[in-house]
C-alpha cells in the first residue's frame, strides 16, 4: 500500500538525509477519489512532492487517490494555494510494489552507476545507497574520473517519469561498507551477493519468508573482501549467489532486484 508524504520515510534509521526528496515524500495524493476527465484538487501539503518531480503546469504524472489507486493525470494549475489536475486514466493495479527493495550498491570502477540507477528505478526499487568497499573505487576517485553524481537525482526523476511510477526512489550519499551494513539491519530480509563464498542461492536465502522489505548488498568488480563477508554474516546478512556465472556488478544488481520482485513483489 502506498503511503503519504507525511508517513515515515522507511524502516531504516539513516544518519543523513535523502538527497533527492524521493520515497514516500515524492508521492502526490489527491484530496478525493477522482472522476476521470474531471478536474481534481491536490492539497497544498503535497507541493514539496511536486517540487521533487519539478512538475509544471501541463505535465503528466502519476498521482494517488485516497483509496490508494493510481491515476495518470495532467497538471492544470500549480499556482499558490491552487494545485489541480485532470486524471484521465486509472491503473488496474498499483504502480508501486508492496515489496520495499533497498539496494546498497558498490561504486563501479567505470561510469555505469547511471545505468544501475535507471534500471533499478524501472524494476521498482524503493531506495538506493551507493557504498564504498575494499575492492571498489572511492567516491573521491569516482568523482575525479568523471563527475556525474550531481546528475543522479535528475536521472532517477527522468526514469521514474518514463516508467510512470508514483514515487521517485530514495537516493542517499555514498557510505562506507560498515555503515551500509548498519543501514541494512532493520530490513526484514538481508542479503549480500557473494559469488565466491555464498553457501546459498538467492532463492534459498529467501526460503519460505514473505518479507515486506529486503536489503540487498551488491559488490563491485572483484566482489566483496573476505572480512566484509564475515562482518555481514556476523550481523545476520546472508551471503547468496546468483548462479555459476560471474556477473558484472550492474548486471548482478538488475538481475537480483528483478528476481526479488518476481518472487516477493509485483513481477510475479
C-alpha positions in Angstrom: 0.0 0.0 0.0 1.2 3.5 -0.8 1.9 5.9 2.0 1.6 9.7 2.1 4.2 12.4 2.3 3.6 12.6 6.0 4.3 9.0 6.7 7.7 7.6 7.9 10.2 7.6 5.1 11.2 3.9 5.7 12.3 1.3 8.0 16.0 2.2 8.2 17.5 4.8 10.6 19.8 6.9 8.4 22.2 9.5 9.8 22.0 11.6 6.6 19.1 12.9 4.7 17.8 11.6 1.4 19.4 13.8 -1.3 16.6 13.8 -3.8 13.4 14.1 -1.6 12.3 10.7 -3.0 10.4 7.8 -1.5 7.0 8.4 0.2 7.8 12.2 0.3 7.5 12.3 -3.5 4.0 10.8 -3.7 1.3 13.2 -5.0 -2.0 12.5 -3.4 -5.5 13.7 -4.3 -7.9 15.0 -1.7 -10.8 13.0 -3.0 -11.4 9.9 -5.2 -11.5 11.5 -8.7 -13.8 11.2 -11.7 -11.9 10.6 -14.9 -11.7 13.7 -17.2 -12.8 15.9 -14.3 -10.6 18.4 -12.5 -9.4 17.3 -9.1 -7.6 19.2 -6.3 -4.2 18.3 -4.8 -3.7 19.5 -1.2 -1.1 22.2 -0.6 0.7 19.8 1.7 1.9 17.9 -1.4 3.6 20.9 -3.0 7.0 19.5 -1.9 6.1 16.3 -3.7 5.5 18.3 -6.9 8.8 20.1 -6.4 10.6 16.7 -6.1 9.3 15.9 -9.5 10.0 19.5 -10.7 6.4 19.4 -12.0 5.0 22.2 -14.2 1.5 23.0 -15.5 0.6 20.8 -18.4 2.8 17.9 -17.5 1.6 14.4 -16.9 2.4 12.5 -13.7 1.1 9.5 -11.7 -1.0 10.6 -8.7 -2.6 8.6 -5.9 -6.2 8.7 -4.7 -7.3 8.4 -1.1 -8.3 4.8 -1.8 -4.6 4.1 -2.9 -5.5 3.7 -6.5 -3.0 5.2 -9.0 -4.0 7.6 -11.9 -2.3 9.3 -14.8 -3.2 13.0 -14.6 -2.3 16.2 -16.3 -1.5 19.2 -14.1 -3.7 22.1 -14.8 -2.5 24.5 -12.1 0.4 24.7 -9.7 -0.3 28.3 -8.5 -0.1 29.3 -4.9 -2.8 27.6 -2.9 -4.3 26.2 -6.1 -2.9 22.8 -7.3 -5.2 21.0 -9.6 -5.1 18.2 -12.2 -7.3 16.2 -14.5 -7.0 12.4 -14.0 -7.6 10.7 -17.3 -6.6 7.0 -16.7 -6.8 4.7 -13.7 -4.3 1.9 -13.4 -5.7 -1.6 -12.7 -3.1 -2.2 -10.1 -0.7 0.0 -8.0 2.4 1.0 -9.9 4.4 0.7 -6.7 5.4 -2.7 -5.4 4.3 -4.0 -2.0 7.9 -5.1 -1.5 10.4 -2.4 -0.5 13.8 -3.3 -2.0 16.7 -1.3 -0.6 19.9 -1.7 -2.6 23.3 -0.8 -1.2 25.4 -0.7 -4.4 29.2 -0.6 -4.5 30.5 2.2 -6.7 31.6 0.6 -10.0 35.1 1.3 -11.4 33.7 2.6 -14.7 30.8 5.0 -15.1 28.0 2.5 -15.0 26.2 3.8 -11.9 23.8 5.8 -14.0 22.6 2.6 -15.8 22.2 0.9 -12.4 20.0 3.8 -11.1 17.9 3.8 -14.3 17.2 0.1 -14.3 16.6 -0.3 -10.6 14.0 2.5 -10.9 12.2 0.7 -13.7 12.3 -2.6 -11.7 10.6 -0.8 -8.8 13.4 -0.5 -6.2 12.5 1.8 -3.3 15.9 3.0 -2.0 19.4 3.2 -3.4 22.5 3.7 -1.3 25.9 4.0 -3.0 28.7 2.5 -0.9 32.5 2.2 -0.9 34.0 -1.3 -0.3 37.5 -2.7 -0.1 37.5 -3.5 -3.9 35.5 -0.6 -5.1 36.6 2.9 -6.1 36.1 5.6 -3.5 33.6 8.3 -4.1 36.5 10.8 -4.5 38.1 8.6 -7.2 34.7 8.2 -8.9 34.2 12.0 -9.0 37.8 12.6 -10.1 37.4 10.4 -13.1 34.0 11.7 -14.2 31.9 14.0 -12.1 28.3 12.8 -12.6 26.9 12.3 -9.1 25.2 15.7 -9.3 23.2 14.2 -12.2 22.0 11.2 -10.2 18.8 12.8 -8.8 17.8 14.1 -12.2 18.4 10.6 -13.7 16.1 9.0 -11.1 13.5 11.6 -11.7 13.5 11.0 -15.5 13.5 7.3 -15.1 10.5 7.5 -12.7 8.6 9.6 -15.1 9.4 7.3 -18.0 8.1 4.2 -16.3 5.1 6.0 -14.7 6.0 5.5 -11.1 4.1 7.2 -8.3 7.3 7.9 -6.4 10.9 8.6 -7.1 13.3 6.1 -5.4 15.2 7.5 -2.5 18.8 8.2 -3.1 21.5 8.7 -0.5 25.1 10.0 -0.5 27.8 7.3 -0.6 28.5 5.5 2.7 31.2 3.1 3.9 30.6 -0.7 3.8 30.4 -0.7 7.6 27.7 2.0 7.6 25.9 0.2 4.8 25.8 -3.0 7.0 24.2 -1.0 9.8 21.7 0.5 7.4 20.5 -3.0 6.5 19.8 -4.1 10.0 16.1 -3.2 10.2 15.1 -4.8 6.9 13.1 -8.0 7.3 15.4 -9.9 5.0 19.1 -9.0 4.4 21.1 -10.5 1.5 24.6 -10.0 0.2 25.5 -11.0 -3.3 28.7 -13.1 -2.9 29.6 -15.3 -5.9 32.7 -16.9 -4.4 31.8 -17.7 -0.8 28.0 -18.0 -0.9 26.6 -21.2 0.7 23.1 -20.4 -0.6 21.4 -19.4 -3.8 19.2 -16.2 -3.8 16.0 -18.3 -3.6 17.4 -20.5 -0.8 18.2 -17.3 1.1 14.6 -16.2 0.7 13.2 -19.6 1.7 9.6 -19.5 2.8 9.8 -16.0 4.1 7.4 -13.3 2.9 9.1 -10.1 3.9 7.8 -6.6 3.1 11.3 -5.2 3.0 14.6 -6.6 1.6 18.1 -5.2 1.9 20.3 -6.2 -1.0 24.1 -5.5 -0.9 25.8 -5.6 -4.3 29.6 -5.7 -4.5 32.0 -4.2 -7.1 34.1 -5.8 -9.7 36.1 -8.4 -7.8 33.4 -8.9 -5.2 33.4 -8.3 -1.5 36.5 -8.9 0.6 36.6 -11.9 3.0 36.5 -9.6 6.0 33.4 -7.8 4.6 31.6 -11.1 4.1 32.4 -12.1 7.6 31.2 -8.8 9.1 28.0 -9.1 7.2 27.4 -12.6 8.4 28.0 -11.6 12.0 25.0 -9.3 11.9 22.7 -11.7 10.1 23.2 -10.7 6.5 23.1 -13.9 4.3 25.6 -14.3 1.5 23.8 -15.6 -1.6 24.7 -16.4 -5.2 23.0 -15.7 -8.5 24.4 -18.8 -10.1 27.6 -20.3 -11.6 28.5 -17.4 -14.0 30.3 -14.3 -12.8 28.2 -11.2 -13.5 29.2 -7.6 -13.8 28.1 -5.5 -10.8 25.4 -3.7 -12.8 24.1 -6.9 -14.1 24.0 -8.5 -10.7 22.1 -5.6 -9.2 19.5 -5.6 -12.0 19.1 -9.4 -12.0 18.8 -9.7 -8.2 16.3 -6.9 -7.9 14.2 -8.5 -10.7 14.3 -11.9 -9.1 13.2 -10.4 -5.8 10.3 -8.6 -7.4 9.3 -11.8 -9.2 9.4 -13.9 -6.1 8.1 -11.5 -3.5 6.9 -8.3 -5.2 4.7 -7.4 -8.2 6.5 -9.1 -11.1 5.1 -12.5 -10.3 
